[in-house]
Amino acid sequence: MKICLYLEFYHFLNGWLFKKVGTGLLSSYNHQKNMLNHLGIAFTEKWDDSCDILQTNTPWLYSVYLIKKAKRAGKKVIIWSHTTMEDAMQVFRFMPFIAPLFKKYLTYAYGLADMVFCPSEYTKGLLMAYGLPENKLMVRSNGVDLKRIYQDRGKRESGRALYGLNTLTVGTQGLVIPRKGIDTFLLMAKKFPDHQFIWFGKIYSKLLVKSLPAILPKNVRFTGFVPDADICSAFNALDVFLFPSYEENQGISVLEAAAAGLPVVVRDIPVYNGWLIHEENCLKAKTDEEFERYINMLLDDKNLRDKLGHNAQALSRRESVETLAASLEKIYKDIITNY
């Protein structure tokens, strides 16, 4: 068995489009490579006719061309549904204007696959509502690489020194776009002026997204892109992980924070149903008032921080690359034989 693992634009201009971005899409792609290496399954990142399965991570135009080429050659096709209209709408300024057309395109592109891997039950439900048949949709977590991000006292000390952190610190990780809940993050910083708030992630040009306020609270820092070599230290430098995103297909950052043993506060949105459990491995806030209350509870109660962080780590082990890889080979064989 041989897999073609494909991510459009990943090799374009020597990977320039994916440099200093740090998206969940790229993390998932790297996790997929790690799973195949873990299983000893041969794979290539460029299509050739010796492949049995084309597994593509974006439904863009050249990917659709490759999908059709692979199917003409009698090969099987898997597409990862990292993108939906619902999450894309809240990324760049122009997306709301093309959202209905984009939805039609996604429905067409995903419909070409023999199997669509959905990062969550929520995403599966969205695609079923688009009209895709349920038997083509399989929930597969993006996973988390526990060799890349883990709890470590030394990395905590180096991370806090690197970013100048000297109080109990609330932080997050992700692209600096409105969908990720910048408004709530800044409001919480104003509510807790004696604590530091830090956001790790790429800051886009104001031509693409609404820019950050000209004047930020004094206790807030946006670092920009964090190199992979520093990301484990960045997570470990935090005391509370705040993820107020309004829309996700899973939220790899949440799994990464869990891997670092952090207590997690998320917005109570449907994507987390079934795997993030309020007051067990996270806290879920419906309103800004609840965000404020839960952050206050965590900052005041180390035992609560430790309890939620410990349970979050247990979740990350269940969602680890190695754990998820265990079922993957059987899935591939089933797709080759039965689809």
C-alpha positions in Angstrom: 0.0 0.0 0.0 1.2 3.5 -0.9 -0.4 6.8 -0.1 -0.1 10.2 -1.8 -0.4 12.7 1.0 -1.0 16.1 -0.7 -1.4 19.7 0.5 -1.8 22.2 -2.3 0.6 25.1 -2.3 2.8 23.3 0.3 5.7 23.0 -2.3 4.8 26.1 -4.3 7.6 28.7 -4.3 9.5 26.5 -2.0 6.7 26.5 0.6 6.6 30.3 0.9 2.9 30.4 1.5 3.1 28.1 4.5 6.2 29.8 6.1 5.6 31.7 9.3 1.8 30.9 9.3 1.4 28.0 11.8 -2.2 27.0 10.8 -4.1 24.0 12.1 -4.1 22.7 8.5 -0.4 22.4 8.4 -0.3 20.8 11.9 -2.9 18.2 10.7 -0.8 17.5 7.6 2.3 17.0 9.7 0.3 14.7 12.0 -0.8 12.6 9.0 2.9 12.2 8.0 3.8 11.2 11.5 1.0 8.5 11.5 2.1 7.0 8.2 5.7 6.9 9.5 4.6 5.4 12.7 2.8 2.6 10.8 5.6 2.1 8.3 3.2 2.9 5.4 4.9 4.2 2.2 3.9 7.6 1.1 4.8 10.4 -1.3 3.9 14.1 -1.2 3.6 14.3 -5.0 1.2 12.2 -7.0 2.4 9.2 -9.0 0.5 6.2 -10.4 2.1 3.8 -8.0 -0.1 5.2 -5.2 -3.2 3.4 -4.1 -4.9 6.3 -2.3 -4.7 10.1 -2.9 -5.3 11.8 0.5 -5.6 15.5 -0.1 -5.9 18.2 2.5 -7.5 21.0 0.6 -10.2 21.0 -2.1 -8.6 23.8 -4.2 -8.4 23.7 -8.0 -5.2 21.7 -8.6 -6.3 19.2 -5.9 -9.6 18.7 -7.8 -7.6 18.1 -11.0 -5.5 15.5 -9.1 -8.6 13.9 -7.7 -10.1 13.4 -11.1 -6.8 12.1 -12.4 -6.5 9.6 -9.6 -10.1 8.4 -10.1 -9.6 7.9 -13.8 -6.6 5.7 -12.9 -8.9 3.6 -10.6 -7.4 4.9 -7.4 -9.2 5.8 -4.2 -9.5 9.4 -2.9 -9.7 10.8 0.6 -10.2 14.5 1.3 -9.8 16.0 4.7 -12.6 18.5 5.4 -10.5 21.2 7.1 -12.6 23.9 5.5 -16.3 24.7 5.6 -18.3 27.8 4.6 -19.0 28.4 8.2 -15.4 28.8 9.3 -14.1 30.4 6.1 -16.7 33.1 6.3 -15.0 34.6 9.3 -11.4 34.6 8.1 -10.8 37.3 5.5 -12.7 40.4 4.7 -14.0 39.3 1.3 -15.3 35.8 2.4 -18.9 36.8 3.3 -19.4 38.1 -0.3 -18.5 34.7 -1.8 -19.8 32.4 0.9 -22.8 30.9 -1.0 -20.7 30.2 -4.0 -17.9 28.8 -1.9 -20.3 26.4 -0.2 -21.4 25.1 -3.6 -17.8 24.6 -4.6 -17.0 22.7 -1.4 -20.0 20.5 -1.8 -18.9 19.7 -5.3 -15.2 19.1 -4.4 -15.9 17.0 -1.3 -18.5 15.0 -3.3 -15.7 13.8 -5.6 -14.0 11.8 -2.8 -14.6 8.2 -1.9 -14.2 9.2 1.7 -14.2 12.5 3.5 -12.4 12.6 6.8 -14.2 15.1 9.2 -12.2 16.5 12.1 -15.4 16.3 14.3 -19.0 15.2 14.5 -19.9 18.8 14.1 -18.1 19.1 10.8 -19.7 15.9 9.7 -23.1 17.3 10.5 -22.4 20.5 8.5 -21.4 18.4 5.4 -24.5 16.2 5.7 -26.5 19.5 5.7 -24.7 20.4 2.5 -26.1 17.3 1.0 -23.1 14.9 1.2 -24.1 11.3 1.9 -23.3 10.1 5.4 -21.6 6.9 4.2 -18.9 9.1 2.6 -18.2 10.9 5.9 -15.9 9.6 8.6 -15.0 11.4 11.8 -11.2 11.4 12.3 -9.5 13.7 14.8 -6.6 15.9 13.6 -4.8 14.6 16.7 -1.9 16.0 18.6 1.8 15.3 18.5 2.9 14.6 22.1 6.5 14.5 21.0 6.2 18.1 19.9 4.1 19.6 22.7 4.2 18.3 26.3 4.4 19.6 29.9 7.9 20.5 30.9 9.2 22.6 33.8 12.4 23.6 32.0 10.4 24.8 28.9 8.1 26.7 31.2 11.0 28.6 32.7 12.6 29.3 29.3 9.3 30.3 27.8 8.5 32.7 30.6 11.9 34.3 30.3 11.7 34.6 26.5 8.3 36.4 26.7 8.9 38.3 29.9 6.1 36.7 31.9 6.1 37.3 35.6 2.5 37.0 36.7 -0.1 34.2 36.3 -0.6 34.4 32.6 -3.6 33.8 30.4 -2.8 33.0 26.8 -3.9 31.6 23.5 -2.5 30.3 20.2 -3.8 30.8 16.7 -4.1 33.1 13.7 -5.0 36.7 14.8 -8.4 36.9 13.0 -11.8 38.0 14.4 -13.2 34.5 14.3 -10.8 33.4 17.0 -12.4 35.8 19.5 -10.1 38.7 19.6 -12.9 40.9 21.1 -13.3 38.5 24.1 -9.6 38.1 24.6 -9.0 41.9 24.8 -12.1 42.3 27.1 -10.8 39.7 29.5 -7.4 41.4 29.6 -9.1 44.7 30.6 -11.0 42.8 33.3 -7.8 41.4 34.8 -5.2 44.2 34.5 -2.9 42.6 37.1 -2.3 39.5 34.9 -0.5 39.2 31.6 -2.3 38.1 28.5 -0.4 36.8 25.5 -1.5 35.6 22.0 0.9 33.4 20.0 0.1 33.5 16.3 0.5 35.2 12.9 -0.9 38.7 12.5 -2.4 39.3 9.1 -2.3 42.6 7.1 -5.2 44.9 7.7 -6.0 44.6 4.0 -7.1 41.0 4.7 -8.6 41.1 8.1 -9.9 43.8 10.6 -6.8 45.2 12.3 -6.1 45.1 16.0 -7.1 48.2 18.0 -4.4 51.0 17.7 -4.2 51.0 21.5 -4.0 47.7 23.4 -4.3 47.1 27.1 -0.9 47.4 28.7 -1.0 43.8 29.9 -1.6 42.4 26.4 1.0 41.1 23.9 0.6 39.7 20.4 3.8 37.9 19.5 3.2 37.2 15.9 4.3 33.8 14.4 6.1 31.5 16.9 8.7 29.1 15.3 8.1 25.5 15.8 11.2 25.2 18.0 9.6 27.6 20.5 6.0 26.4 20.5 6.3 23.9 23.3 7.9 26.6 25.5 5.2 29.0 24.5 2.4 26.7 25.7 4.3 25.8 28.9 4.8 29.5 29.7 1.0 29.9 30.3 -1.1 29.2 33.4 -4.6 29.4 31.7 -5.4 28.7 28.1 -8.2 30.9 26.8 -9.7 29.9 23.4 -12.7 32.1 22.7 -13.1 31.1 19.0 -16.5 31.5 17.5 -16.2 28.7 14.9 -13.9 25.7 14.6 -13.9 22.3 12.9 -12.0 20.9 15.8 -9.5 23.2 17.4 -6.0 21.7 17.3 -4.7 24.5 19.6 -7.1 23.1 22.3 -5.5 19.7 22.0 -2.0 21.2 22.1 -2.9 23.2 25.3 -4.2 20.0 26.8 -1.0 18.2 25.9 0.9 20.9 27.9 -1.3 20.2 30.9 -3.1 23.6 30.8 -6.6 24.3 32.1 -8.7 25.3 29.1 -11.5 27.8 28.8 -13.4 27.7 25.5 -16.5 29.3 24.0 -19.5 26.9 24.4 -20.0 26.1 20.7 -21.2 22.8 19.2 -17.9 21.5 17.8 -16.7 20.6 21.4 -19.8 18.5 22.2 -18.9 15.0 23.2 -15.1 15.4 23.8 -14.7 18.6 25.8 -16.6 18.1 29.1 -17.4 21.2 31.1 -15.9 21.1 34.6 -14.1 17.8 33.8 -11.4 18.7 31.2 -12.3 22.3 30.4 -14.6 25.2 31.2 -17.2 26.3 28.6 -18.4 29.9 28.6 -21.5 31.1 26.8 -21.1 34.8 27.5 -18.3 37.2 28.3 -19.6 37.3 31.9 -19.0 33.5 32.1 -15.5 33.9 30.6 -14.7 36.4 33.3 -16.1 34.2 36.0 -14.2 31.1 34.9 -10.9 32.9 34.4 -11.3 34.4 37.8 -11.9 31.0 39.3 -8.8 29.5 37.6 -6.5 32.4 38.6 -7.7 32.1 42.2 -7.6 28.3 42.5 -4.5 26.3 41.8 -6.2 23.0 42.6 -8.8 23.7 39.9 -6.1 24.6 37.5 -4.3 21.3 38.3 -7.4 19.2 38.1 -8.6 20.5 34.7 -5.0 20.4 33.3 -4.5 16.8 34.5 -7.8 15.7 32.8 -7.0 17.7 29.7 -3.7 15.8 29.4 -5.6 12.5 29.6 -7.7 13.7 26.7 -4.6 14.6 24.7 -3.3 11.1 25.2 -6.5 9.6 23.7 -6.1 12.0 20.8 -2.4 11.5 20.2 -0.9 10.7 16.8 0.2 7.2 18.0 -3.3 6.4 19.4 -5.1 7.5 16.2 -2.6 5.7 14.0 -3.7 2.4 15.4 -6.9 2.3 13.4 -5.7 4.0 10.3 -4.2 1.0 8.4 -7.5 -0.9 8.6 -9.4 2.1 7.4 -7.1 2.4 4.3 -7.5 -1.3 3.5 -11.3 -1.0 3.9 -11.4 2.0 1.5 -9.3 0.3 -1.1 -11.4 -2.9 -0.9 -15.0 -1.6 -0.4 -15.3 1.9 -1.8 
